[in-house]
């Protein structure tokens, strides 16, 4: 299972130097700052990555949404969803950059061709963490 997740994480972008763990950390920093307090977000999101019920259902099927509060299960969901977003970005004819992945994470895959300040902020955090 860990090997499968690592393969999915490594496939997130076309860049050979992409660091999945750094991206996950940057995304979490943007979503919940210094750490998640264990309480649902304003729309019921769970985890340090603020996973919505609909994303959970897409990626985790019938598994109870409450499991999104567990770091290990939330991480699996996030990696799966980022891999799916990457595919949508590539299908839209764009490169799956950290900024695009973050933009699609936050606004949805329909934003694959759009830039966003939110996505750029995650990309900047990612670059700082990756150094």
Backbone as CSV, one residue per row, in Angstrom:
resi,resn,N_x,N_y,N_z,CA_x,CA_y,CA_z,C_x,C_y,C_z
1,UNK,0.822,-1.191,0.000,0.000,0.000,0.000,0.867,1.257,0.000
2,UNK,1.935,1.290,0.829,2.813,2.453,0.864,3.485,2.663,-0.484
3,UNK,3.870,1.580,-1.149,4.496,1.690,-2.459,3.520,2.282,-3.461
4,UNK,2.278,1.855,-3.422,1.257,2.375,-4.322,1.051,3.869,-4.091
5,UNK,0.991,4.293,-2.841,0.818,5.709,-2.536,2.017,6.518,-2.980
6,UNK,3.208,5.983,-2.790,4.403,6.685,-3.220,4.406,6.851,-4.728
7,UNK,4.014,5.821,-5.454,3.939,5.896,-6.922,2.929,6.951,-7.343
8,UNK,1.795,6.984,-6.685,0.776,7.987,-7.012,1.297,9.388,-6.713
9,UNK,1.976,9.523,-5.601,2.518,10.827,-5.237,3.582,11.280,-6.223
10,UNK,4.438,10.395,-6.639,5.495,10.756,-7.574,4.950,11.106,-8.943
11,UNK,3.795,10.580,-9.280,3.196,10.853,-10.586,2.412,12.167,-10.608
12,UNK,2.399,12.894,-9.514,1.587,14.097,-9.445,1.986,15.148,-10.463
13,UNK,3.247,15.328,-10.703,3.647,16.310,-11.705,4.662,15.685,-12.629
14,UNK,4.859,16.337,-13.741,5.816,15.843,-14.730,7.244,16.184,-14.322
15,UNK,7.414,17.115,-13.410,8.750,17.523,-12.993,9.413,16.411,-12.195
16,UNK,10.623,16.087,-12.576,11.359,15.028,-11.880,11.716,15.444,-10.455
17,UNK,11.819,16.739,-10.210,12.226,17.199,-8.884,11.034,17.524,-7.974
18,UNK,9.830,17.167,-8.385,8.656,17.434,-7.559,8.755,16.654,-6.261
19,UNK,8.463,17.324,-5.149,8.535,16.706,-3.825,7.125,16.637,-3.229
20,UNK,6.506,15.458,-3.327,5.111,15.325,-2.857,4.919,15.711,-1.399
21,UNK,5.830,15.301,-0.535,5.657,15.609,0.889,5.739,17.107,1.141
22,UNK,6.596,17.788,0.408,6.687,19.248,0.529,5.403,19.902,0.042
23,UNK,4.834,19.361,-1.044,3.583,19.920,-1.549,2.458,19.697,-0.544
24,UNK,2.377,18.514,0.032,1.342,18.245,1.036,1.489,19.190,2.226
25,UNK,2.723,19.447,2.641,2.963,20.358,3.757,2.538,21.780,3.396
26,UNK,2.865,22.227,2.185,2.489,23.571,1.744,0.968,23.711,1.672
27,UNK,0.315,22.707,1.131,-1.141,22.723,1.023,-1.782,22.780,2.414
28,UNK,-1.254,22.007,3.332,-1.780,22.016,4.704,-1.547,23.365,5.376
29,UNK,-0.376,23.964,5.132,-0.094,25.277,5.728,-1.087,26.322,5.228
30,UNK,-1.394,26.267,3.954,-2.343,27.241,3.388,-3.754,26.974,3.905
31,UNK,-4.129,25.716,4.011,-5.484,25.372,4.444,-5.719,25.619,5.936
32,UNK,-4.767,25.223,6.768,-5.018,25.281,8.219,-3.912,25.956,9.017
33,UNK,-3.042,26.673,8.357,-2.004,27.405,9.084,-1.031,26.479,9.784
34,UNK,-0.833,26.704,11.044,0.158,25.936,11.797,-0.330,24.563,12.228
35,UNK,-1.584,24.272,12.005,-2.086,22.960,12.380,-3.596,22.940,12.472
36,UNK,-4.141,21.784,12.245,-5.585,21.623,12.314,-5.994,21.422,13.760
37,UNK,-7.054,22.096,14.190,-7.497,22.028,15.585,-8.455,20.869,15.863
38,UNK,-8.713,20.041,14.868,-9.591,18.894,15.054,-11.066,19.198,14.861
39,UNK,-11.401,20.449,14.615,-12.787,20.834,14.411,-13.079,20.962,12.916
40,UNK,-14.298,20.621,12.500,-14.658,20.773,11.091,-14.554,22.233,10.643
41,UNK,-14.204,22.428,9.378,-14.146,23.765,8.806,-15.551,24.316,8.599
42,UNK,-15.663,25.528,8.051,-16.958,26.176,7.888,-17.954,25.390,7.035
43,UNK,-17.466,24.596,6.094,-18.352,23.777,5.244,-18.281,22.299,5.636
44,UNK,-17.811,22.034,6.864,-17.736,20.660,7.354,-16.468,19.922,6.961
45,UNK,-15.480,20.624,6.414,-14.236,19.986,5.976,-13.480,19.411,7.172
46,UNK,-12.746,18.322,6.882,-11.946,17.678,7.929,-10.498,17.563,7.494
47,UNK,-9.619,17.515,8.437,-8.179,17.287,8.315,-7.414,18.577,8.074
48,UNK,-6.110,18.443,8.180,-5.245,19.598,7.946,-5.327,20.076,6.507
49,UNK,-5.846,19.240,5.614,-6.003,19.609,4.199,-7.427,20.062,3.878
50,UNK,-8.294,20.081,4.891,-9.674,20.534,4.736,-10.414,19.781,3.623
51,UNK,-10.475,18.478,3.776,-11.136,17.603,2.811,-12.650,17.752,2.951
52,UNK,-13.305,17.970,1.815,-14.759,18.072,1.817,-15.381,16.677,1.734
53,UNK,-16.611,16.606,2.122,-17.343,15.334,2.071,-17.394,14.807,0.629
54,UNK,-17.588,15.684,-0.350,-17.695,15.225,-1.743,-16.361,14.683,-2.260
55,UNK,-15.255,15.330,-1.906,-13.942,14.812,-2.317,-13.693,13.469,-1.637
56,UNK,-14.037,13.372,-0.374,-13.857,12.112,0.349,-14.623,10.983,-0.341
57,UNK,-15.867,11.256,-0.694,-16.701,10.248,-1.335,-16.102,9.829,-2.682
58,UNK,-15.620,10.813,-3.460,-14.991,10.520,-4.759,-13.801,9.588,-4.618
59,UNK,-12.966,9.865,-3.649,-11.687,9.161,-3.540,-11.708,7.962,-2.602
60,UNK,-12.611,7.961,-1.635,-12.588,6.915,-0.612,-13.840,6.044,-0.611
61,UNK,-14.744,6.320,-1.541,-15.939,5.482,-1.671,-16.831,5.522,-0.451
62,UNK,-17.145,4.344,0.053,-18.086,4.225,1.176,-17.427,4.370,2.553
63,UNK,-16.119,4.554,2.581,-15.461,4.706,3.883,-16.040,5.926,4.599
64,UNK,-16.302,5.758,5.892,-16.923,6.800,6.703,-16.121,8.102,6.639
65,UNK,-16.811,9.204,6.332,-16.175,10.515,6.229,-15.467,10.911,7.521
66,UNK,-15.918,10.426,8.652,-15.266,10.741,9.926,-13.802,10.314,9.931
67,UNK,-13.453,9.325,9.090,-12.062,8.871,9.013,-11.149,9.927,8.403
68,UNK,-11.723,10.941,7.770,-10.910,12.036,7.228,-10.197,12.799,8.337
69,UNK,-10.654,12.643,9.566,-10.001,13.286,10.702,-8.701,12.576,11.088
70,UNK,-8.506,11.356,10.579,-7.279,10.603,10.862,-6.222,10.969,9.829
71,UNK,-5.052,11.320,10.287,-3.981,11.759,9.384,-3.703,10.743,8.287
72,UNK,-3.577,9.474,8.653,-3.211,8.458,7.656,-4.268,8.309,6.575
73,UNK,-5.545,8.327,6.943,-6.615,8.187,5.951,-6.780,9.465,5.128
74,UNK,-6.630,10.606,5.777,-6.720,11.875,5.057,-5.611,11.978,4.015
75,UNK,-4.416,11.542,4.368,-3.282,11.584,3.444,-3.555,10.724,2.212
76,UNK,-4.125,9.542,2.413,-4.474,8.676,1.287,-5.458,9.402,0.368
77,UNK,-6.476,10.011,0.946,-7.483,10.725,0.163,-6.848,11.871,-0.617
78,UNK,-6.007,12.642,0.038,-5.370,13.786,-0.617,-4.509,13.325,-1.788
79,UNK,-3.706,12.300,-1.589,-2.855,11.814,-2.682,-3.687,11.308,-3.856
80,UNK,-4.758,10.606,-3.563,-5.635,10.127,-4.635,-6.259,11.300,-5.390
81,UNK,-6.726,12.284,-4.625,-7.397,13.410,-5.262,-6.411,14.247,-6.086
82,UNK,-5.219,14.440,-5.571,-4.224,15.197,-6.334,-3.851,14.464,-7.620
83,UNK,-3.778,13.140,-7.576,-3.497,12.361,-8.792,-4.636,12.541,-9.794
84,UNK,-5.879,12.537,-9.314,-7.028,12.740,-10.201,-7.025,14.155,-10.780
85,UNK,-6.680,15.135,-9.956,-6.602,16.514,-10.444,-5.504,16.656,-11.487
86,UNK,-4.387,15.989,-11.252,-3.295,16.025,-12.223,-3.784,15.523,-13.582
87,UNK,-4.503,14.426,-13.584,-5.025,13.878,-14.838,-5.946,14.877,-15.529
88,UNK,-6.778,15.553,-14.763,-7.698,16.540,-15.344,-6.931,17.739,-15.903
89,UNK,-5.879,18.149,-15.212,-5.064,19.273,-15.681,-4.384,18.911,-16.999
90,UNK,-3.801,17.733,-17.051,-3.134,17.265,-18.271,-4.157,17.130,-19.405
91,UNK,-5.334,16.599,-19.111,-6.384,16.452,-20.129,-6.830,17.811,-20.666
92,UNK,-6.690,18.856,-19.847,-7.040,20.210,-20.275,-5.914,20.852,-21.087
93,UNK,-4.816,20.098,-21.264,-3.704,20.602,-22.062,-2.739,21.490,-21.307
94,UNK,-2.756,21.392,-20.002,-1.875,22.213,-19.170,-0.859,21.352,-18.439
95,UNK,0.190,21.979,-17.970,1.182,21.284,-17.155,0.734,21.261,-15.708
96,UNK,0.910,20.136,-15.031,0.459,20.013,-13.631,1.454,20.632,-12.654
97,UNK,1.558,21.941,-12.685,2.474,22.649,-11.798,1.913,22.686,-10.375
98,UNK,2.749,22.954,-9.384,2.227,23.102,-8.022,1.123,24.159,-7.928
99,UNK,1.271,25.269,-8.660,0.238,26.306,-8.626,-1.092,25.793,-9.184
100,UNK,-1.046,25.081,-10.304,-2.286,24.561,-10.893,-2.924,23.495,-10.001
101,UNK,-2.086,22.615,-9.451,-2.633,21.597,-8.545,-3.332,22.242,-7.358
102,UNK,-2.690,23.245,-6.773,-3.281,23.919,-5.616,-4.550,24.662,-6.004
103,UNK,-4.538,25.315,-7.161,-5.721,26.039,-7.626,-6.882,25.071,-7.810
104,UNK,-6.622,23.941,-8.449,-7.678,22.949,-8.658,-8.104,22.303,-7.346
105,UNK,-7.187,22.143,-6.417,-7.537,21.604,-5.098,-8.564,22.531,-4.445
106,UNK,-8.319,23.806,-4.506,-9.156,24.770,-3.795,-10.447,25.126,-4.535
107,UNK,-10.345,25.316,-5.854,-11.488,25.798,-6.628,-12.169,24.719,-7.467
108,UNK,-11.525,23.561,-7.623,-12.085,22.488,-8.420,-11.391,22.358,-9.761
109,UNK,-11.545,21.197,-10.395,-10.835,20.918,-11.639,-11.232,21.809,-12.806
110,UNK,-12.359,22.482,-12.725,-12.753,23.393,-13.806,-11.804,24.589,-13.899
111,UNK,-10.956,24.767,-12.906,-9.991,25.873,-12.900,-8.620,25.456,-13.433
112,UNK,-8.551,24.345,-14.148,-7.267,23.817,-14.635,-6.514,24.803,-15.513
113,UNK,-7.206,25.668,-16.204,-6.557,26.616,-17.110,-6.443,28.015,-16.499
114,UNK,-6.786,28.149,-15.255,-6.781,29.462,-14.621,-5.656,29.578,-13.594
115,UNK,-5.183,30.771,-13.440,-4.216,31.062,-12.380,-4.998,31.604,-11.184
116,UNK,-4.438,31.469,-10.016,-5.093,32.045,-8.838,-4.037,32.476,-7.830
117,UNK,-4.377,33.486,-7.093,-3.493,33.943,-6.018,-3.341,32.838,-4.971
118,UNK,-4.438,32.127,-4.695,-4.420,31.048,-3.713,-3.416,29.977,-4.139
119,UNK,-3.496,29.564,-5.396,-2.572,28.557,-5.916,-1.137,29.040,-5.908
120,UNK,-0.941,30.312,-6.237,0.416,30.863,-6.233,0.992,30.887,-4.818
121,UNK,0.158,31.196,-3.839,0.627,31.196,-2.451,1.078,29.801,-2.020
122,UNK,0.326,28.768,-2.408,0.731,27.391,-2.101,2.035,27.066,-2.827
123,UNK,2.149,27.453,-4.091,3.374,27.200,-4.860,4.567,27.884,-4.212
124,UNK,4.375,29.100,-3.715,5.466,29.805,-3.030,5.874,29.078,-1.750
125,UNK,4.892,28.639,-0.983,5.201,27.865,0.234,5.945,26.588,-0.133
126,UNK,5.480,25.916,-1.180,6.105,24.690,-1.637,7.570,24.936,-1.991
127,UNK,7.845,25.996,-2.719,9.230,26.306,-3.094,10.097,26.553,-1.867
128,UNK,9.566,27.282,-0.889,10.328,27.543,0.347,10.613,26.267,1.117
129,UNK,9.605,25.408,1.229,9.757,24.144,1.968,10.723,23.210,1.253
130,UNK,10.691,23.228,-0.069,11.497,22.299,-0.880,12.987,22.633,-0.893
131,UNK,13.341,23.815,-0.489,14.764,24.227,-0.551,15.601,23.518,0.486
